[in-house]
Amino acid sequence: MRYSRIVGTGSYLPERIVTNTELESRIDTNDAWIVSRTGIEARHVAAEQESTSDLAQRAAERAMEAAGVTTDDIDLIIVATTTSDMVFPSTACILQAKLGIKQGAAFDVQAVCTGFIYALATADKMVASGMHKCALVVGAEVFSRLLDWNDRRTCVLFGDGAGAVVIKQSDEPGIYSSHLHADGNYAHILRVTGGIAEGKVRGNPYLEMDGQAVFKLAVRVLGECAQEALAHNGMSSDQLDWLIPHQANMRIIKATADRLKLPMEQVVTTVARHGNTSAASVPLALDAAVRDGRVQPGQNVMLQGVGGGMTWGSILLRW
């Protein structure tokens, strides 16, 4: 049996940092309230000229360098994003051109904050099957452009960034399993209804969120899909070395850790510095933990996401 394995990680954050203190001067909020409710202290915001593919390129280049691969090796690119550069072509195709890659397939995946989990699960099957040999999987967002910066309920939550991994075929796990879910009946609790038609924006171009409903669903489904992944692989939570969840809200993260009886020392969190970077949050956190030496070869790692759709999922892997 063949598997796929992550062989390199990379990430990129825009230079501009927006702190809670800066937001205090613009909207009716304060640092203490934001931190107590979300755990977020600051977030990165892309420059006006920076696009999603620009962020993706920087993260991809770092992942490829870490993996020791070149543009001749990559034969599959999947980009998870909600904030594509344009309606079409895909951000993946734009990234392919910016990287100078001439071969293989390239496409986007849209599952909002669960996007990287969906994209990595897809790439895993395509590489493990032998259909492709070396895949570049990227989560990249300029989510700040979907925000109404006068809406204190939502604008404090999100930031911009990109994270990437390179995966290759392996005789040993690698990625043990992936578990993906969606329920469109919850589409209304987290959405951007705006779209382009006849040269005009139809609907609301800004993010709309029922925060309480999202919180309740996220706590429930993240706990369920974590247990699902462990059960599928005949493992218990005490065999898990690291949990790397979607970085949306520290209270959600702690609730998931509690359900797994996992100490917070084994949970990777970047939400305080990054905010919620949607599809970029999991690969950003993964890269941080790999580069600072927390994640070590032979360890069991669980990745998790939950986002608009509503979508959610988990991936269990051996580093």
Secondary structure by P-SEA (a helix, b strand, c coil): cccccccccccccccccccaaaaaacccccaaaaaaaccccbbbbbcccccaaaaaaaaaaaaaaaaccccccccbbbbbccccccccccaaaaaaaaaccccccccccccccaaaaaaaaaaaaaaaaccccbbbbbbbbccccccccccccccccccccccbbbbbbbccccccbbbbbbbccccccccccccccccccccccbbbbaaaaaaaaaaaaaaaaaaaaaaaaccccccccccccccccaaaaaaaaaaacccccccccccccccccccaaaaaaaaaaaaaccccccbbbbbbccccccccccccccc
